[in-house]
């Protein structure tokens, strides 16, 4: 009994004391909604506005690049981006979600004019992107729709077509022909339908609840070992881990002097989680870990 209690005490001590943040990035950041891995660093999508408005049309949005403690502007404010959100890269073409559109930049040929793909009228809250083969999928939170477009030629993408209706689609994630969707209520009122969904067959899409825990979910990424999902939630503002085998959700603790307010579109890369805290204009970088692998549910962020 003493050995069992000692093991439990050690595991609890680790989970309580070892929840530290690696770094907080705020230089060159202004209302950051999304992160995306690129050339050993991270792209960060910024609104660049004086006030936080995810549906603004001011044209001040820009994309920053963070690596090795330094931040530089990758895509300057050129009037095409106002509230840039989810991103995706195919063959050096950067696709960026924005208000009622997707903007495509050629990262290695800055002289090439950006291509603007407009979605049908009313689809304002274009939120995230994920691809499977030659199809790119785009979530639109305010109209409960996911669109897809052909990107077999990344320089000349096809027009978006409606693919699936699902409540408040926000973050998208695809692996092995399976899609995961984080649901966020566009009106700010959490409902039973605002959960994490799984779509098993992209050719015949049917959305099924992966978990029954409701929230205002935004970012979604695979854990480093691929066995779990890491998701962000605005209410309460936190990260959680979802075990893909059991569907069990476990909150992850963060030790921050200034708590998260709006954790958005995260990236998990090289054992670290990059969390854009949108209202706080910062990216919080934490190490992904598990305090005691033999005790399911005791996972923590270090």
C-alpha positions in Angstrom: 0.0 0.0 0.0 2.9 2.4 0.9 4.4 1.8 -2.6 1.1 2.5 -4.3 0.6 5.7 -2.3 4.1 6.8 -3.0 3.7 6.3 -6.8 0.4 8.2 -6.7 2.1 11.1 -4.8 5.0 11.3 -7.2 2.7 11.4 -10.2 0.6 14.1 -8.6 3.6 16.1 -7.6 5.0 16.0 -11.2 1.6 17.1 -12.7 1.3 20.0 -10.2 4.8 21.3 -10.3 6.1 20.7 -13.8 3.5 22.7 -15.8 5.8 25.5 -17.1 5.8 27.6 -20.2 8.8 27.5 -22.6 8.2 31.0 -23.9 5.7 33.6 -24.8 6.0 35.3 -28.2 4.5 38.8 -28.5 7.0 40.7 -30.6 5.5 41.6 -34.0 2.2 40.0 -33.0 -1.1 41.8 -33.2 -4.3 39.8 -32.6 -3.0 36.4 -33.8 -5.6 33.8 -34.7 -3.7 31.0 -36.3 -0.3 29.2 -36.5 1.2 26.9 -39.1 4.5 25.1 -39.4 7.0 26.4 -42.0 10.7 25.9 -42.6 11.6 24.9 -39.1 9.5 27.8 -37.6 5.9 28.9 -37.3 3.8 31.2 -39.4 1.4 33.4 -37.4 -1.7 35.1 -38.9 -2.3 38.5 -37.4 -5.3 40.9 -37.8 -3.0 44.0 -37.3 -6.0 46.2 -36.3 -6.3 48.6 -33.4 -9.3 46.7 -32.0 -10.2 43.0 -32.1 -12.8 42.3 -34.8 -12.7 38.9 -36.5 -15.0 40.2 -39.3 -13.2 43.5 -40.0 -12.5 44.6 -43.5 -9.6 47.1 -42.8 -7.0 45.2 -44.9 -4.3 45.4 -42.2 -3.8 41.7 -41.8 -0.3 40.2 -42.2 1.5 36.9 -41.7 4.6 36.8 -39.4 7.3 34.1 -39.3 8.7 33.1 -35.9 11.9 31.0 -35.5 14.7 30.8 -33.0 13.4 33.6 -30.9 13.0 36.0 -33.8 9.8 37.3 -35.5 9.8 38.8 -39.0 7.0 39.7 -41.4 6.6 37.0 -44.1 3.5 38.5 -45.8 3.1 42.2 -45.2 -0.2 44.0 -45.0 -1.1 44.6 -48.6 -4.8 45.2 -48.3 -5.9 41.6 -49.2 -6.0 40.3 -45.6 -8.2 41.8 -42.9 -8.7 39.0 -40.3 -6.5 36.1 -41.5 -7.2 32.9 -39.8 -6.5 29.2 -40.7 -3.6 28.5 -43.2 -2.4 25.8 -45.5 0.6 25.4 -47.7 0.9 23.3 -50.9 4.0 23.7 -53.1 5.0 27.1 -51.7 1.5 28.4 -52.1 0.1 29.7 -48.9 -3.7 29.6 -48.6 -5.1 31.9 -45.9 -8.7 32.1 -44.6 -10.2 35.6 -44.4 -13.6 37.3 -44.3 -15.7 35.7 -47.1 -12.6 34.6 -49.0 -9.4 32.6 -49.2 -6.3 34.4 -50.3 -3.4 32.5 -52.0 0.2 33.8 -51.9 3.3 32.4 -53.6 5.8 32.4 -50.9 8.9 32.0 -53.1 7.8 34.5 -55.7 6.7 37.6 -53.8 6.1 39.5 -57.1 3.3 37.1 -58.1 0.0 38.8 -57.4 -2.1 37.1 -54.7 -5.1 35.1 -55.9 -8.4 35.8 -54.1 -11.1 33.1 -53.9 -14.4 34.5 -52.9 -17.0 32.3 -51.2 -20.7 32.6 -51.8 -22.3 35.6 -50.2 -22.9 35.4 -46.5 -20.1 33.0 -45.8 -18.1 35.5 -43.7 -16.4 33.5 -40.9 -14.0 31.5 -43.1 -12.0 29.8 -40.4 -9.7 26.9 -41.1 -8.2 24.7 -43.9 -7.2 21.1 -44.2 -6.4 19.0 -47.3 -6.8 15.4 -48.4 -5.2 14.6 -51.8 -6.2 17.2 -54.3 -9.1 18.6 -52.3 -8.7 21.5 -49.8 -11.5 21.9 -47.3 -12.5 25.2 -45.7 -14.8 25.7 -42.7 -17.2 28.6 -42.4 -18.5 29.0 -38.9 -21.4 31.4 -39.3 -23.2 29.4 -42.0 -22.5 25.9 -40.6 -20.8 24.8 -43.8 -17.6 23.2 -45.0 -16.6 23.9 -48.6 -14.0 22.1 -50.7 -12.0 23.1 -53.7 -9.7 21.4 -56.2 -6.0 22.2 -55.6 -4.5 19.7 -58.0 -2.8 22.9 -59.5 -2.0 24.9 -56.4 -1.4 28.0 -58.5 -4.8 27.8 -60.1 -7.2 26.4 -57.5 -10.8 25.6 -58.4 -13.9 27.3 -57.1 -15.3 26.3 -53.7 -18.3 24.0 -53.7 -20.4 23.2 -50.7 -19.5 19.8 -49.2 -21.1 19.3 -45.8 -23.3 21.1 -43.3 -22.2 20.8 -39.6 -22.9 23.0 -36.6 -20.3 25.9 -36.3 -17.3 24.2 -38.0 -14.1 25.9 -36.9 -10.8 23.9 -36.7 -10.3 21.2 -39.3 -7.8 18.2 -39.2 -7.4 15.3 -41.6 -5.4 12.1 -41.4 -5.8 8.8 -43.3 -8.9 9.9 -45.1 -10.6 10.9 -41.8 -11.6 14.4 -40.8 -12.0 15.9 -37.3 -13.9 19.1 -36.8 -14.0 21.5 -33.8 -17.4 23.2 -33.4 -17.7 26.8 -32.3 -21.0 28.7 -31.8 -20.9 31.8 -34.1 -23.4 33.6 -31.8 -21.3 32.9 -28.7 -24.0 30.6 -27.1 -22.8 27.1 -26.5 -25.2 24.4 -27.6 -25.4 20.6 -27.5 -24.1 20.5 -31.1 -20.9 22.3 -30.2 -18.6 19.3 -29.7 -15.7 17.6 -31.6 -16.8 15.7 -34.6 -15.3 12.9 -36.7 -16.0 12.2 -40.4 -14.9 8.7 -41.3 -15.4 8.8 -45.1 -14.7 12.0 -47.0 -16.4 10.6 -50.1 -19.6 9.9 -48.3 -19.4 12.4 -45.4 -21.4 11.9 -42.3 -20.5 13.8 -39.1 -20.5 11.8 -35.8 -19.7 13.1 -32.3 -16.3 12.1 -31.0 -17.2 13.5 -27.6 -20.3 14.7 -25.8 -18.5 17.5 -24.0 -19.8 20.8 -25.3 -17.6 23.9 -25.7 -16.5 26.7 -27.9 -13.8 24.8 -29.7 -11.4 26.4 -32.1 -7.9 24.8 -32.7 -7.4 21.1 -33.2 -4.1 19.2 -33.8 -2.7 15.7 -33.3 -0.6 15.0 -30.3 3.1 14.1 -31.0 2.4 10.4 -30.7 -0.7 10.6 -32.9 -2.8 8.9 -30.4 -4.7 11.9 -29.2 -6.2 15.2 -30.3 -5.2 18.5 -28.7 -8.1 21.0 -28.8 -8.6 24.6 -27.7 -11.7 25.9 -26.0 -12.8 29.5 -25.4 -15.3 28.6 -22.7 -13.6 27.7 -20.4 -10.4 29.1 -22.0 -8.2 26.0 -21.9 -6.5 23.1 -23.8 -7.7 19.5 -23.6 -6.5 16.2 -24.8 -8.9 13.7 -26.4 -7.8 10.1 -26.5 -8.7 8.8 -29.9 -9.2 5.2 -28.7 -11.6 5.9 -25.9 -12.9 9.4 -26.8 -12.1 10.5 -23.2 -11.3 14.2 -22.8 -8.9 15.5 -20.2 -8.1 19.2 -19.6 -4.5 20.2 -19.7 -3.1 22.6 -17.1 -1.0 25.6 -17.9 1.0 27.7 -15.4 0.7 31.2 -16.8 1.0 34.5 -15.0 -1.6 35.9 -17.4 -4.2 33.2 -18.1 -5.4 32.3 -21.6 -8.4 34.3 -22.9 -8.9 33.1 -26.4 -6.8 30.1 -27.4 -7.2 29.7 -31.2 -5.7 27.7 -34.0 -2.8 25.7 -32.5 0.2 23.9 -33.9 1.9 20.8 -32.4 5.5 20.7 -33.7 8.6 18.9 -32.4 7.1 18.2 -29.0 5.8 21.7 -28.4 2.3 23.3 -28.7 2.1 26.8 -30.2 -1.0 28.5 -28.8 -2.2 31.8 -30.4 -4.0 33.6 -27.6 -6.0 35.9 -29.9 -7.2 38.7 -27.5 -3.8 38.8 -25.7 -1.8 39.2 -29.0 0.7 36.5 -28.1 1.7 33.0 -28.9 2.2 30.8 -25.9 4.7 27.9 -26.4 4.5 25.0 -24.1 6.1 21.6 -24.0 3.8 18.6 -24.6 4.3 15.8 -22.1 2.5 13.3 -19.9 3.2 13.2 -16.2 2.7 9.5 -15.6 2.1 7.3 -18.7 0.8 4.4 -16.6 -2.1 6.4 -15.3 -4.6 7.3 -18.0 -6.1 10.8 -17.8 -3.2 12.3 -15.8 -1.7 14.0 -18.8 -0.3 17.5 -18.4 1.3 20.2 -20.4 4.8 21.0 -19.2 
